[in-house]
Amino acid sequence: MLRDKLKRYKIILASGSPRRQQFFKDLDLDFEIRLKDIEEIYPDDLQGVEITNYLAQLKANAFEGEIAANELLVTSDTIVWLNNKALGKPKDYDDAFAILKSLSNETHEVITSVCFKTVLKTETIFDVTKVTFNQLSDEAIHYYLDNYKPFDKAGAYGIQEWIGLVGINRIDGSYTNVVGLPTEKVYHYLSNRD
């Protein structure tokens, strides 16, 4: 359905995330992957969605002057937001352990921004989902880190993995947003392109 609507565009997904790539396949989109190494640094005064909007746009702006007239570039960024602090990807095992310990028995927000860029304009959408973890034992955290190695994930966890099955008490909002892409909002945005 969407494929026909977007046939005049060549969609470029600038994300190395296997989860985002799979979502694009599941949405039945034809797309090409183009990657650039971007240093994900943002100003200290940004809060919550300002951070993900900034980083998604930073990733899109790296392609300035390289987008063809018929191309639609899509970039994205996800953070976990807890107690007014952004939790990105863990630096190492110890950092991942500390992050999961901080999420234990708490509610946090998962914020994802998606930036759409053509030669004519750049637009950004975002979604916020609240996730509540049960109390996580040290043993459970070690088991998860040892077996699933979630070091490429914001907040050091994947909701679709073991920890999500056993440790999450409730989610309020989009499940796919927590995985890494608010698919319903992306679909709506793309469906309503002129």
Secondary structure, DSSP 4 states (H G I P E B T S, - for coil): -HHHHTTTSEEEE----HHHHHHHHHTT--EEE----------TT--THHHHHHHHHHHHHTTTT---TTEEEEEEEEEEEETTEEE-S-SSHHHHHHHHHHHTT-EEEEEEEEEEE-SS-EEEEEEEEEEEE----HHHHHHHHHHH--TTSGGG--TTSHHHHHHEEEEES-HHHHHT--HHHHHHHHHT--
